[in-house]
Amino acid sequence: MSARIYQVMVRGRMSPALTDSFTAFEIDTDTDGLTRLIGDVPDQSHLLGLLTALNDLHIEIVSVNPVAR
């Protein structure tokens, strides 16, 4: 897997303290209450680490998709 940009959608809003933990990602919340994290993921282990971190925080992951550059 080569480095690519991923969009991870999670349910709910993330607190400012929590968003500070994900500084490598652009984070925004839409009007439906879904939060989007977009950022460069260098390899599969980093992607799995991100997903594990969100899961450990009991944040519901809605979708994970690569984004065209």
C-alpha positions in Angstrom: 0.0 0.0 0.0 1.5 3.3 -1.0 0.7 6.6 0.9 -2.7 8.0 0.1 -5.3 10.3 1.5 -8.1 8.7 3.4 -11.5 10.1 4.6 -12.7 8.5 7.8 -16.3 9.3 8.8 -17.3 8.9 12.4 -20.6 9.4 14.2 -20.9 12.5 16.4 -18.8 15.5 17.2 -15.3 15.3 18.5 -14.3 17.6 21.4 -11.6 20.2 20.9 -9.3 18.2 23.2 -9.9 15.1 21.0 -9.4 16.9 17.7 -6.1 18.1 19.1 -5.0 14.5 19.2 -5.5 14.1 15.5 -3.5 17.1 14.3 -2.4 15.3 11.1 -6.0 15.3 9.9 -8.3 17.9 8.6 -11.5 17.5 10.8 -15.0 18.9 10.2 -18.5 18.0 11.3 -21.5 18.2 9.0 -25.1 19.1 9.9 -26.0 15.4 10.1 -23.7 15.0 13.1 -21.0 13.0 11.2 -17.4 14.1 11.6 -15.0 13.7 8.7 -11.2 13.2 9.2 -9.2 13.6 6.1 -5.4 13.1 5.9 -2.4 11.4 4.4 -2.0 7.8 5.6 1.5 6.5 4.8 0.8 2.8 5.0 -1.6 0.1 6.1 -0.2 -0.1 9.7 -0.9 3.7 10.1 -4.5 3.2 8.9 -5.0 0.3 11.2 -3.5 2.4 14.1 -5.9 5.2 13.4 -8.9 2.9 13.3 -7.8 1.2 16.5 -7.4 4.5 18.3 -10.9 5.6 17.3 -12.3 2.2 18.3 -10.4 2.4 21.7 -12.1 5.8 22.3 -15.5 4.2 21.5 -16.0 6.4 18.5 -18.3 4.7 15.9 -16.6 4.5 12.5 -19.1 5.0 9.7 -16.9 4.6 6.7 -13.3 4.6 5.5 -12.5 5.6 1.9 -9.5 6.6 -0.1 -9.7 10.1 -1.6 -8.4 11.1 -5.0 -5.6 13.6 -4.9 
